[in-house]
Every structure is written in structure tokens, then in C-alpha cells.
Amino acid sequence: MKNYKQKRKDMLKKAGADAVFGAKAFGAFGNRGMVREIVYPRDGYALLNVVKMLKDEKPVVLGGATDVLFPDGVYDGAIISTARLKDVCFCGDRVYCQAGARLPEVVAKCARRGLSGFEQLSGIPGSVGGAIAMNAGAFGREIAELLTRVDAVTSDGIAVALSPCALDAGYRHTSVAEKGLTVTGAEFRLTTSSSREIEDSIREYGKRRRDSQPQGKSLGSVFKRADGVSAGYYIERAGLKGIKTGGAEISSKHANFIVNNGGATAADFIYLADKAKNAVKEKFGIELEYEVIFLKG
């Protein structure tokens, strides 16, 4: 095994990446779990090489993993992390971000330059690549609205550039995953404004988020909206707001959040999520659709 790991590291190093074996899972829910292998490309070209090299293993590409539930045991597969691809470049009213750039940091940098557009998204903790893949949004703004170009790599390791319309963007959805694409970076067009006005707006949206959503460890919204209505509305009216199992709880502040109050497991999360999904189906005839991503051990 030691010999295999060293050969693997050497192979990936030549491709411009580093490998970590037996790493702690890094999902935002905070349950204990391990990952067999995490691969860190050092730049966009290395990401292209690694995707091509590992395509037969069907690796999972993750950014911040803020909406990803890791299994309690060992995830026995390879994960490609975009954490080191975090450059942000400006040219006039345009900003280009690598896939691993964290959205809150991008928002802050844009605000300092007097570039407006991202304010509503300031509280979303994930990476740019992940936000594009699921068309993240908040307070009436979706990230796809700001895009001018998306750079990606196919599962065969071929670099492609896409126009925003090629993403087929909709509510919490794009065709990125369906087309087998990995986002490597994207360009956005913003508008100019005063830094003070932008920062005031960011603070206001932050307050609204804190007032309506629980703090602490969670994966954000568990389910997508159903027919334009928050899933939390249905879960609360199904009588499940505040219920607990193990260290997990359907938040008493917002029923579409499952929070880790300490020591929660993936099994606790899944139990509560399934319970909510089944209860809403039984009471309202509505099939809730998951917004979170589940990795199986």
C-alpha cells in the first residue's frame, strides 16, 4: 500500500497536483468521516490533467463542499478539490474567478473595487464553481444572471468555454453535471457603484440572513422550493420543526435546515431529512427535491 501511495503521488505530481490519503471529511455539517484520497490540482491546467487522468475512477470534484453530506465511515473514492484554484482578476466592470475562489471573498473584493451585483449572494459560503454548477441564489438574485462566460473541462479532459445560455440555468440547477463538466473558472459582468453603498447592502442582506436562518453547522437548505414555496413552510406545517435525533435537529428557526448541535452523524441527518420528505408527501402530496448532495461510503 505504501508503494502504491508513493507511485500515485508521483503520478499526480507530474500532472501538477498533490494527493492526501486518509483525510478528514471537510463537509460543512461536521459529522465525523474520512476520505480515502483527496487530490489538489495546483492550477487550472493541472485540474484538466487530473480529470483526464482519473476519468475511469469517476472522481467527485468539490469546492467548499458546503452542501455535501459525507458518510460517517470512509468515502472510498477519490475527490478532486478545487481549493487551490482561487485566483480573482479584475478588468473594468468584469471579474474572472477560478472555480475554487470562495464566494464571500469574491463579494468582498468586488465591494472594495466598487463593483455591484453579488451583494445578495454574500452569505453563501461555497466556492464559485459549486455556486455555478447549482445556480446558487438568494434574495431574488441567481449567480447565472451575472455570467458572461464559463470555462470548464469535460470528463475526457477537454477544455471548453461556454456561454451562459449553454448552461440551461434554472432554479438551483444548471446542466453542468448532466453534461459531465467540471467548472474551472468563470467571468462575470458587474455594475459600478460606491463601495459604501455596496457594503451597506451586504450588511443588510447579512442581517436578513441571520434573522431568518440558523447559525452553526448545517448544509444550508436541505430541499429546493416547491412550486415557489419554501420547503420549510411545508415541513413546519407537517409538525416537524424542532424535532431531534442524535445530535441533529430540524432547526426551530427555519425548518428547511438540519443543524448539527454536537456529535451529529450522517445517519442522523438522513433520518430527519427522510422523515421530513415523507411527512410532506403524505400531508400535502408534494415530493420535495433535495438541494444537498449525498456521498455514499
N, C-alpha and C positions, 0 to 999 in steps of 0.2 A: 504493500500500500504506500509506503514511504517513497519507494521508487516511482510508483505511478504518479503521486502528487508532484514530485520534483519534475518529472517529464511533462506533466500537464502545465506546471508553472512556466517551464522553459518555453513550451509551445506558445502559450498565451503572451509571454513576454515579447517574443518575436513579433507577435501581432499588435503589440502596443498596449497590452493590458496586464493587470495583476490579478491574481486569484487568492482568495482566502477560503480555507476549508474549515468546516465546523464552526461557522459564525453564528452569533446570536441573531435570531429573527429581529427585524427592525420595524415591524408594523406599529402603527400608532395606538392600537388597542392595548399593547403592553403585556399580552399573555406570554408565558414562557415557551419558547420553542427554539429550534435550531435549524440552520440551513446547511445542507451538505456542502455547497460551494457558491460563493459569490464572486463574479468576475467584474472587475472595474476597468473599462476602457479609459485610456488617458485623454483621448480626443475623439473627434467625430470620425476621422479616418479609421482609428482603431475600433470604434464601435461597428463600422461597416465590416471590417475584417473578422471581428469576433462573431457577429451574427452569421456571416457566411461560413465560418469555421465550425460553428456549433449547431448548424441548422438541423442536422439529423437528431439532435438531442432535444429539440423543441424547447429551448430555454425560455424563461419568462423574463421580460425586460421590465424593470421597475425604476421609478424615480424615488419620490419620497415615501411611497407605499402607505400614504395616509388613509387610503380607503381599501386596504388589503388586509384580510384576516389570515394570518399564518396558522398552520396546525400546531397543536400543543407538543407534538413529538418532533420528529425531524422531517423537514421538507427534503425529500430525496431526489432533488433535481438541481439543475444549475440556474442561477439567477444572474442576469446581466444588469448591473446597476449603472445608471447614468449620473451618479452623484458627482463625478469629477468633470462632467461636461456642463459647466456653469458660467461660461463667458456671456457677458451682456455688452453689446456695442450699439452706439447711437450715431445716427446720421440725419440731421434735421429733425423732422417730425416722425422719423422711423426708428424703431428699435429692433435689433436682432438678438434673439436669446437662444442659447443652446438648450437642449432638452432637459438637462439636469438643473438648470437655474431654478431656485426656489421662488415661487410666485410672490410672497411677501417682500422679498429682497428686490425683485424686479419693480414692484409697485413703488417701493421707497426710492429707488434710483430714478425712476421716471418723475416722481414728485419733486425731487431736488432739481431736476432739469426743467421743471415747468411743463411737463408733458402729461396730459389728462386723458383718461379713458379706462384705466384699470381700477379706479377707486372702489367700485362695488365689489371687486374681486380681492380686495386687500386682505381679507380674513381667511382666504382659502389657503391652507398650509402646504399644498402639494407642489410638485415640480411643473414646469411649463409643458414638458412632453406629456405627462399624465393628464394635465388640465385640457390639453388639446384633444387627446385621444377620447376623452369622455365629454368634451364640450362643457367644461365646468362653468358654473354661473352662480350669480347671487344678485338679489335686489333688482331683477329685471335686466341684467347685463350678462351676456354669454361671451366667452373668450373668442369664439369663432367670428363674432362681429368685428373684431379688431384685426383679423389676419389679412395679410396681403400675399403671403407665400409660406408653405410648409415644406421643409426638407425632410426626407425620410429614407429609409433603406428597406428593400424588400427582403423576404425570407431567404432569397438566394444571394443576398449581399450586394444588390444593385442599388446605387444611389438614384433617387428620383426627386423631382421638385413638383409640388402640387399647388394648384390654385385653390383658394378657399372653397369654391363651388364643388371641387372634386372630392371634398370630404363628406358631402351629403349630410351636413350638420343639422341636427335636430335637438330636441330636449334631452340633455345628458347623453348624447350619442353622436358619434361620427362613424364613418366606415373604415377607420384606421385598422382596427382589429380584424374586421371581416376581410380586408384586403391583405392581411398578413404583413402590415407595415409597422416599422418602428420609427417614431419621430426622432430626428436628430437635432432639429432646430427650427425656428420659425421667425418670420418678420412680421411686425405689427406696425400699423399706422395710427398715430395718436393725434391729438389736437393740442395747441399751445394754450396755456393758462398760467396764472400766477401760482407759484409754489405754495403760498399761504392758503389760497382757496382750495387747492388740491389736498393739502394736509388737513385742513378743516373738514373736508368731505370724508377723508379716510377716517378721521376720529369719529365722525358722526356714524358712519357705517359700522365701525368697530363697536361703538356703544350699542347700536341696534342689535348687532350680533350677540354681544354679551348679555343683553337684556332678554333675548329670546332663546338662546341656546346654552346648554350646559358646558361648563368648563371641565378640564381634566381629560382623562384618556378615553377616546372614543374613535370611531371611524367616520364620524360625521353622519350625514343622513344615511340610514340603513336602506330605505326604499325610495324609489322615484315617486314624484307626484302622480296621482291617479286622476285622470280627467281634469287636470288643472288644480286639484285639491291636494294639500299636503297629506302624506300618508299618516302623519302624526294625528291629524284630525280623526281619521277612522280608528287608529289604534287606541286613542284615548276614549273614544265612544264605545269601543269594544270592552272597556273596563280594565285595560292592561297598563295604564300609566302608573309608574312607580313600582311595578312588581319586580321581584328579585329572584335570582337563583345563583348560588355560589357567591362569587364576588362581582357579578354583573347585575345591572338594573336597567329596565326600560325607564329612561330618565323621567323624573317627576316634573322636570321643567319643560321638556319637549319630547313627546312620545315617539318621535322618529329617530331618536338617538338611544343607543345602548352604551352605557358607560361602565368603565372598569373602576369599581370602588376599592379595589385592592385584592390581588390574588385571583382575578377572574381568568377563566380558561376559554379557549376557543369553543369548547363544548358548551360552556355557559352561554356564550354569545349565540351560538347556533340554536340552542334550546329556546331562548327568548325570541329570536328572530322568526323561527318556525312557528312558535306559538302565536305571535302577532299576525303573521301571514295567514295562518289557518283561521284565526278568530275573525279577521276582517273578511275573509272569503265566506265564512259561514254566516256572519251577521249582515253583510252588505252585498254579497255576491261579487265582490271586487277582487281581482287577482293582482296583488301587489308585485311589483317588479323590483328586484334587488338593484341597489346602486353600488353596494360594496362588492368586492371581488374576493372569492374564497380560493385559497390554495390548499390542495389536498396533500396529505402526507404520503 
